[in-house]
Amino acid sequence: MSAETGPDSFVIHSGMELVYANPAFCTLLGAQSQEQLIGSSLTDLVAADCRTTLSEHVARIEDEDAPALGLTVEFQTFTNQSQRAIVVSSLVEWDGTERVQTSVFPIAGKGAESRRLLNDRAVDDAPIGITISDPSQSDNPLIHVNDGFCDLTGYPRDEILGQNCRFLQGEATREEPVAQMRAAIDAEEPVTVELRNYRKDGTMFWNRVTITPIRDESGTVTNWLGYQQDITAEKRYEHDLSLFKQQAEGANKAILITDAEGTIEYVNPAFEELTGYSAAEAVGQTSSILKSGQQDEEFYAELWEQITAGEVWEAELTNQTKQGELFEVEQKIIPVADAYGEITHFVAIEQDVTENVLTTQTLDVLNRVLRHNLRNSLNAIDGHAELLEDEELDPEARQASVAAIRNQTASLKKIAEKTAEIRSVWDPTDPHRAWDRLDIRSLVETYQRQYPDANITCPAEENASIDVQNTELFEIALDEAVTNAIEHADQSPAEVTITIQREPDASQLRIRVADNGPGIPELERQTIESGEETPLSHSLGIDLWVMKWITTSLGGELTIEDNEPRGSIVTFHLPVGPERDARPSY
Ligand SMILES: Cc1cc2nc3c(=O)[nH]c(=O)nc-3n(C[C@H](O)[C@H](O)[C@H](O)COP(=O)(O)O)c2cc1C
């Protein structure tokens, strides 16, 4: 083939209507100016017998039926001549809109022998290879290759024109895609395959080849158009991703992979265990299934802003399991870009730190209790012991000191006992622990017997059975709430009402303990809500902390609010247990 290097020649169109014609195309058609062509129809520029096939060809491109199509047509120039050309169309983005680009390769005459591609440069800037072969010649040799193809394969043009394109195949080329191309050529149908090819220097690359027949107006295949795209990086990326998934299978951290929109494509077994969602349930949903409502919209907006900008995002947040259980995670989201720098996936790695949070709080509180309460109690005991050493101390004062010492030791004993009690039933890390049923009404009866002067109720119409993952642990928390309400009561009788709130489809169940006492001081509430001890809050008792630890370790949340007309309401928000007859499978 002798290519006369002429200027590029192409048009951009929407349907058949031209939105752009480059100067080379204007020259080819003998148009006065670009304006003369813009707005006109491509159909009007070709011979009548080519119009239907050209329209069908463009429609197929717009329907994304094929990535690229070629066709031989007869153009009618403004100087009343006819110009045969091979047109190659594909979708492009033009001014931000999807359009069809049709490159025009003028050919002289009808016969294969005399067919010459005049314009070689129109496609030379394309990042992909474009080849045209001539099936009327023996072994369907290449008669045109663009610079993209030469760059891609490393072969100079003169070495390959006149040869069948199979010279790119080699040792590791699989037979199946080759056979597919052979069959498509026999059937005169387009096909796209992905196969290993080799450059002139022997290096392998993954080639996505589309071959498509080019027909003239009578439907006869005059040429074959080939599109070659180097997809090595894409393949490596796919391979890396599948390797990553293989490794993720065995990881002990929960891993999920979403597409660029946040739709889950993959979760590992550790994710299934942590969240209660099986892979089948999670895939296809968005990662918002884990949303606990503990973070505000602004938090998520910042997250998305950062990850869509390609930055790794790291934070500690509260998520929710399928059963409605809250858990703290240290989460890292890593944007994954493809070979072209476009973000295609996000990989999220979640480390459950629920236990860490609890441990930190426990240590803080124990530290305070030990340092403050112990020191105070011991100082008091010391002081009174000193007084008792004075043999001249009068009996009344002696008795008072003994009582004070007893008081202090009783309070120390209470802390020791409480800690031991919690320790014996507390296993917050065991997700496999069976769910048990707890009957709140029978507990209420026990409390009533324990505190006959108080009025402890649970509304009669209420279904008082709840499912809790560690009933002994929750009983301690509920005991604390009731005992505190009664011991701090300043009204007679002390009123304590326990209600259970279930909302249909809600992921949490609420157990409210309402009293008519003096209310819980604001400072204590704030300390509990913030979850951190502050130097100011050292007077805070251990009871509220016990309730808070227990609720958190059960995957729930503790809130405190005012009761009307007086008193406070302590609410345990707990995860809803699995259906009785459908125990969790995780
Ligand atoms: C226009 C055109 C371009 C082609 N491009 C490639 C290519 O890039 N890589 C490749 O391995 N085969 C390519 N082929 C396929 C081979 O030329 C050949 O058709 C295939 O190996 C099957 O035929 P065979 O069994 O005779 O080898 C192309 C074919 C045509 C018609």
The ligand as an SDF file (V2000), in Angstrom:
LIG
                    3D

 31 33  0  0  0  0  0  0  0  0999 V2000
   -8.1620   -6.7180   10.2220 C   0  0  0  0  0  0  0  0  0  0  0  0
   -7.6550   -7.8190   11.0720 C   0  0  0  0  0  0  0  0  0  0  0  0
   -6.8910   -7.5490   12.1920 C   0  0  0  0  0  0  0  0  0  0  0  0
   -6.4100   -8.5580   13.0080 C   0  0  0  0  0  0  0  0  0  0  0  0
   -5.6670   -8.2570   14.1050 N   0  0  0  0  0  0  0  0  0  0  0  0
   -5.1400   -9.2320   14.8590 C   0  0  0  0  0  0  0  0  0  0  0  0
   -4.3190   -8.9500   15.9690 C   0  0  0  0  0  0  0  0  0  0  0  0
   -4.1070   -7.8010   16.3230 O   0  0  0  0  0  0  0  0  0  0  0  0
   -3.8090   -9.9770   16.6940 N   0  0  0  0  0  0  0  0  0  0  0  0
   -4.0440  -11.2820   16.3520 C   0  0  0  0  0  0  0  0  0  0  0  0
   -3.5380  -12.1850   17.0420 O   0  0  0  0  0  0  0  0  0  0  0  0
   -4.8180  -11.5810   15.2990 N   0  0  0  0  0  0  0  0  0  0  0  0
   -5.3650  -10.6120   14.5460 C   0  0  0  0  0  0  0  0  0  0  0  0
   -6.1630  -10.9250   13.4660 N   0  0  0  0  0  0  0  0  0  0  0  0
   -6.5080  -12.3210   13.2230 C   0  0  0  0  0  0  0  0  0  0  0  0
   -5.5450  -13.0670   12.3420 C   0  0  0  0  0  0  0  0  0  0  0  0
   -5.1920  -12.2790   11.2290 O   0  0  0  0  0  0  0  0  0  0  0  0
   -6.2040  -14.3700   11.8450 C   0  0  0  0  0  0  0  0  0  0  0  0
   -7.4130  -14.0640   11.2290 O   0  0  0  0  0  0  0  0  0  0  0  0
   -6.4550  -15.3490   12.9820 C   0  0  0  0  0  0  0  0  0  0  0  0
   -5.1860  -15.7960   13.4620 O   0  0  0  0  0  0  0  0  0  0  0  0
   -7.2860  -16.5680   12.5940 C   0  0  0  0  0  0  0  0  0  0  0  0
   -6.8650  -17.1060   11.4030 O   0  0  0  0  0  0  0  0  0  0  0  0
   -5.7750  -18.3090   11.2540 P   0  0  0  0  0  0  0  0  0  0  0  0
   -6.3350  -19.4790   11.9560 O   0  0  0  0  0  0  0  0  0  0  0  0
   -5.6560  -18.4820    9.7740 O   0  0  0  0  0  0  0  0  0  0  0  0
   -4.5040  -17.8260   11.8600 O   0  0  0  0  0  0  0  0  0  0  0  0
   -6.6830   -9.9100   12.6740 C   0  0  0  0  0  0  0  0  0  0  0  0
   -7.4470  -10.1740   11.5340 C   0  0  0  0  0  0  0  0  0  0  0  0
   -7.9370   -9.1510   10.7460 C   0  0  0  0  0  0  0  0  0  0  0  0
   -8.7500   -9.4860    9.5510 C   0  0  0  0  0  0  0  0  0  0  0  0
  1  2  1  0
  2  3  1  0
  2 30  2  0
  3  4  2  0
  4  5  1  0
  4 28  1  0
  5  6  2  0
  6  7  1  0
  6 13  1  0
  7  8  2  0
  7  9  1  0
  9 10  1  0
 10 11  2  0
 10 12  1  0
 12 13  2  0
 13 14  1  0
 14 15  1  0
 14 28  1  0
 15 16  1  0
 16 17  1  0
 16 18  1  0
 18 19  1  0
 18 20  1  0
 20 21  1  0
 20 22  1  0
 22 23  1  0
 23 24  1  0
 24 25  2  0
 24 26  1  0
 24 27  1  0
 28 29  2  0
 29 30  1  0
 30 31  1  0
M  END
$$$$
